[in-house]
């Protein structure tokens, strides 16, 4: 057996470990599966790409940046409760 040492962000490692635990497996099994798939397919066995946002999401993000569609800001609770009661 050979040992592979990999530097990984601690938060990413913990999140992945939790997911793998829920799946009933561990890092060693997953790394072995990955390496076997690399050999079998002679490629990286998953798609690597930069995610693209659709036009609706881009528009929504632009509106948020401009402050459109955001809820009113309140300086005190009484004012907030008055507006909430008006909505009913």
N, C-alpha and C positions, 0 to 999 in steps of 0.2 A: 504494500500500500504506500502511496505517496501522500504528502501533506501539502495543501495549498493555503497560503496565508493571504487574506484579502483585507484591505482597509475599507471599512464601511461606516457611514454616519451612524452613530449610536441610536438615534431615533428611528431611522429606517430599519436598522437591524431588529429592534424591539418590535416594531409594527409587523415586519415580515415573520418574525418568530411566532408572534401571536396567531397570525393567519395560518402558518404552517402547522402549529399545534392544533388549531381547529380542524385542519385537514388530515390530522393524524400522521404527519410526516415531519421531517426536520431538514436542516440545511444540507447535511451530508447526502441524503437521498435526492434532494432536488438538484444539487450540483452534479451528482453522478448521472441523473436523468438528462440534464442539460448537455453534459459532455458527450453522452452516448448519442443524443440527437444531432449534435454538431458533426459527429463522425458519420452517422447514417445519412444525413442530408447534405453533408459537405457545405454547410451554410449555417448562419445563425437561424435557429428554428422559430423565429418570431419576427414580425414586422417591426422595423425601427423607423420611426418617422416623427416629424414635428407636427403636433396636433394643430389643425386649422379650425378656427371658429367660424360658424356659419354666419351669414349676413345679419340674421335676427339678433344673435348674441353680440356681434360687433356693434350694432346700432344701440342695443340696450346699454352696453358698456360706455359708449360715447355719451349717451344721455345722462348716465350717472355722473360721469366726469364733469358734465356741464351743470349738474344739479337738478336736472329735469326729473319729474316723477317721484321725487323724494318726499317723504312726509314732512309736515311742518315741525319746526323746532320749537320747543317750549322752554320758557324761563321759570315757570312754576307749575306745580301739580294742579292747582285749581283751574288754571286756564286749559290744561290738557283734559281734565275731567269734564269741563263745560263743553268742549268740542266733541268729546266722545258721546256725551248725552244727546247732542244735537244730531248725531248720525243715526240714532235709533229712531 
